Amino acid sequence: MSESTEIPFLDLVSPHKELRADLQCVFETALGTAGFIGGPMVQGFEADFAAFCDVRYCVGVGSGTDAVRFALIAAGVQRGDIVITVPNTFIATAEAISQAGARPVFVDVDEATYNLDPDKLRRYIEAECVFDCASGSLAERKTGSRVAAIVPVHLYGQPADMDRILGIAEQYGLMVIEDACQAHGAEYFSKNENRWKKAGSMGRAGAFSFYPGKNLGACGEAGAVTTNDESLARKVQMLRDHGQIKKYYHDVEGYNGRLDAIQAGILRVKLTRLSTWNEQRRQAACRYREMFGVADGTVKLPFEPSWTKAVYHLYVVRVHDREGLQKDLASAKIGTGIHYPIPLHLQKAYVDLGYSKGNFPITERVASEILSLPMFPGLREEQQSRVVERVLDSVACSKV
């Protein structure tokens, strides 16, 4: 491969070329029926995605942010409650908590997986909260606010340690809403149930984003809530459609958060390819690991525990001179990304939460070292070889 050939960080063009005829059929169907909101295309996708995630219900919504927010509200999170999540995620996770009327409280991540650390979760609860056995409720000591829920994030397509998180949640009467926005099709082996379980099927509900760059991406904004709880699913259906139980009958104040029929039709077409695409990502991750085998610890690779089957939405490595490496790769026409450079507790938007630098040392250290390398279905071995060669050369030069 020529050194002048660009290697994109993400290829969104090729799969749409491959599926062009089927995608055009979706658009033509919508034009022919004028079925742009709701209807058979949305219902068909919801049924298919529910089956894919091994749950009873799926409710399509307008975005992943809508999915987290609506799931929290439908599950019973109330204004003034506390919802625990991580500072190492996209801001949409915390935005959804705030917009549901709750206050996000952050707990640091595990340095190997970059996901919520169950030990730190328990330490926060035991040190900062008090549990009322009579009422079965947990409250923060300093504010008296009810701690209502936990939102673990399956970051980069890697499931969090759900057995331990769910065990803590059950002990303290907390709801768990999975942020599975990057984990379509990822699996977790539950020792408690002795079986593999899909992301989005383990908590009270799961939230998915279908932003175009996701493993299952729409051609615009889209999201979904998955659950086995019929009551929660019905509440989300109302919330997404102005609180209507039927047209013009509004039982609650809701939102305009519906899934467009065209996007649902597009997602239904792509869903038939998702397992294949995920497997291609896993194969690419294996090739990266084999090629980086000579890195001698200078490049920290993703860690995949034996109890997960990650789907590698992103392939994120860690190096000491992240900026230097990104610059070197850009000069070689190799695309990269940073997910995410500023932890949520240090964002200006959340200064009122009272956090400061040093509160979450692992997240802060990770945020300064992570770099996302090219990862997408169809990524070729020769492309990866060139990426790895350039990374190793850059890292070697930075040590001189």
N, C-alpha and C positions, 0 to 999 in steps of 0.2 A: 504494500500500500504506500502511495506517495505521501511524503511528509507534508505536502501542501494540501492534502485532502482533509477537510474538516470532519471531526468526530463530534457530533452533537451531544449535549448533555441528555437530551430527550428527543425522541423521534415520534412526533405526532402525525406526520404526513403519511408514512408508509401504511399503517393499519387502515387509514381512511381510504387510501387508494384501493387497497385489497377488498374493502367492504363497500365500495362506492355504489354498486348496483343495489344492494340491500338497503343501504342508508337512503338512497334516492327513493326507493319504494316507500319507506316510512313517510317521507315528506309528501310524496304524491298521495298517499292514503289520507293524510291529514288535510291536504288541500281538497281532496274529493269529498270528504265528509264534513269538513269544517269542524272537526273534533279536535280543538286545540287545547282545551282544559279538561282534565279528567277523562272519563270514558274508558273504552276497552283497552287502549294502548297502555294507559297508566295501570289499570287493574291487572292486565296481563304481565307487565313487568313486576308489579308487586308480588304476584303469585310466584313467579319464577325466582325472584331474588330471595323470597322467604324460603323456598325449597333449597336454594343454593346455600343459604346460611343455616339450614336445619332449624328453623323456627316456624311458628304457626302464623305469624303476622309480619307484614312489611307495609309501612306507610310511606309513600313517596312524598318528599317535601322539596322546597326550593333550593336548599343548599345544605352543606354539612353543618354550618353554624345553626341553621334552623333545626336540624336534627338533634343536636345536643340540647339546645334551648327548649324545644318542645318536649323532649324526653324528660328533662328535669322537671318542667312544670307539670306534665301529665303524671309523673311519679309522685308528686306531692311536695316538692321543694317549695318553700314559702319565702316571702319577702323577709329579709333579715337573717335567714339561715346561713350556715357555713357549708360550703362544698369543697372538699379536699381534692387537689389535683397537683400536677407537677409544673415547675417553672420552665422545663425543657420541652416546649411544644410550640406550635403555632398559636398566635394570640386568640384565634377563634375559640379555642377550648375555654379560656378564661372569659372571653366576651360573652359566650353563651351563658356561663354561670352568672355573671353580673347582670345580663339582660333578663335573666329569669328572676331577678330580684335578690339573689343570694350574694354572698361575699366569697371570692376564691381565697383559699388558704393553701399555700404551697408546701410540698414535702419533697425533699431532694431525691435524686434518682440513683439507681444502681449503676456503678461505673462500667460494668461489663455490658449490660443490655441497654442502658440509657433510659430505662423505664422506671416507673414508680418502685421505690425500694420498700418492700413490706416491713423490714426491720425499722426503718425510719418512720414509716407510717404508724407502727405500734408505739414507738417512742414519743411521737407527737401526741398521740391520744393519751398515753399514760402520764406524760409530763404536763401537758397544757389543757387537759380536759377532765371533767368529772362525770362519772356515769351514775345515773339514778336507777337503781335496780327495780324500784317499785314501778316507775313509769316506763322503764326500758329505754330511756333517752339519754343522749350524750350532749354535754354542753361545754363550751369553752370557758375556762376558769375566769379569765380577765374581763370578758364581756358578757358572759351569761348566755350568749347566742347558742341556739341549737345547732349541733353538727348533724347535718341531714344525710349527706351522700358523699360518695367517693367517685371521681371520674378518672380511672386509669386510662392512659393513652397507649395504644399499641403502636409505638413510634416506629417509623421507617418500614412498617410491615411486620414487626416483631411483637408477638403477644406478650403482655405483661404476665407476671406470675400470679395467675388468677386464683388458684386454690388458696394460696396464703392470703391474698387480698379479700376474697370472699369469706374466708374464715374469720378474719378480723372484723369485717362488716357485720357478719352474723352475730358475733359476740357482743357488739356494741349497738345493734339495731340500726345499722346504716344501709342505705340503698346504694347499689353500684350501677352506674351508667357507663358502659364502655364507649370510649372514643375510639372507634374503629375506622376513622376516616382515611387511614393509610393502610388498612389491613384487610382488604377484600379477599376472602378466601384463605387467610392465614389460619393456622390451627394450633391448638394447645392441648397437650396430653394431661388430662385431669387424673391424678392418682386417686383422688377421692371417689371418682366414678369409674376409674379404670378404662377410659376411652378418650379418643381424640374428639375435641369440640371446636366448632368454628368460631372465629372472632365475631362478636355481635350476638352470640347465643348464650353467653354465660351469666351476664348481669341481668338486672331487671329489664334493661333495654340496651340496645346498641345503636350507635350513631355512625352513619357513613356519609362521606362526601363523594360526589361524582364529578368534581372539578376536572377539566379536560386532561390534566397531567396525571391523574390517579390511575391505578392499575385497571379499574373500570371507570372510564371517563366519558362524560357526556360531551356534546358539542356546545357547551355553555355551562351554566350553573345548575346543579341538581344535588339532591341528597335523599336519605331515607332513614327511617327508624325501624329497627327490627326488635321483636319481642315475642314472648310466649304468653303475655298478659293481655287478654282480650280487652279489658277495661282501659288499660293504658293505650292500646292501639286506637280505640274509639275516641279517647280524649285527644290524641294527636291528630286524628282526622278532623276533629272539630277545630282545634287550634290553628291548623294550617289553612282553614277556610272560614276565617272571620267568626269563629265560634259557632258556626251553624250546625244544628242537628239535621235540618233540612232547609231548603232555600228560603231565606228571609226570616227564619226562626233561630235566633241567636241565644243560646243558653248561657254562653260566657263571652267575654270580650276576647277575640282571637286575633289572628294575624293574616296577612296575605303571604302564605308560604307554601303554595301549591306547586306540585311538579308538573311542568308542561308536558302535554301528550307527545309532542315531537321528541323531546328529550327522553321520555320513557321508552318510546319506540326505538330510538337509537341505542339506548342502554340495553334493551332486550336483545337486539341483534348482537351487540358486543358481548353480552353475557355468555353466549354460546361459545365464545372463544377464550373466555377469561381463564379457565383452568389451564389451557394450552399456553397462554401468555405468561401465567404465573410460573409454570414449569420452565419456560424459557428463561425467565428471570432467575430462577433457582440454579439452572445450569450455568448461566453467566456468572453468578456469584461463586459457584464451585470453581469455575475457570480462573476467576480473579484470585481466589485463595491459593490455587495451585501455582499460578504465575508469581504471586507475591511470596512464595515460600522461601525465597532467598533474601527477604528484606531484613532479616536479622533483628527484628524488633523495632526498626526505625519507622515502620508504618504499622500502626495498630489497626487491625482488620475488624470487621463486625464479628461479634460473638453470637453464635446461635446455640442456645442450650439444647440438650437432647429432648426436652419436653416441648419444643416448639417446632413448627414448620413455617418459617418466615416466608413472606412473598416478595421481599426486597423491592418495595416501592422506591426506596433509595438505597444506594450502596455507599455507606459513609465510612471513611477512614479518618484516622487521627494522626497528625504530625505536629512537630513543634513549630515549624515555620510555615503555617498555613497560608499566609499572604504570599510568601515567596513561591510556594508550590503552585498556588492558583495562578500567579502571574506567569510562571514558566509554562504551565499547561496552556494558558491562553495564547502565548506566543507560538505554541505548536499547533494552534487551532483545535484544541481539545476543550470542550465545554465542561464546566463544573458548576456547582451551586453550594451555598452554605445554609444549612438547616439545623440550628438557627443562630445568628451571630450575637444577639442580645437576649439573655434570658428574660422571661416575663417579669420577674420581680425587680428588674432594673429598667424596665420600660417606663417612659414618662407617663404613659396612660395609667399606670398603677402606682404612682408615687404615694397616693393617699393610703395605700395598704400598709405603709410604714416599713417596708423592707429596705435593706441596704446591702451594699457589696460585702461579701463574706458570709451572708446568711446561708447560702447553698453552694458550698465550695466545689462539689463535684460537677454540678450543672455549669458553674462559671468556668471551671477548667475545661470541660468538654466543649463549651461554646467557643472557646478561643482556639481550639485545635481541630475541629471537625471540618471535613471537606467531602462533598458528595461527588462521586465520580460518575461518568456516563453509565446509565442503566436503563434498558428498555428491551422489550421483546424484539428479537432480530438483531441484537448487538452481536457482531461477528467476532470470532476468535482473533483474527488479525487486528481488528480495531482495539480489542482489549490488550493484546500484546504491545501495541504501540503506546497505549495509555500507561501500562505498567512500566515499560522501559523508561518512559519520560519521567514518571513519578520517582522511580529509583535513582535515576541520574540526578534529578533535582535535589532529592533528599541527601544523596551522597555529597553533592557540591556544597550544600548548606552546612555540612559537618566539617568541611575543610577550614 
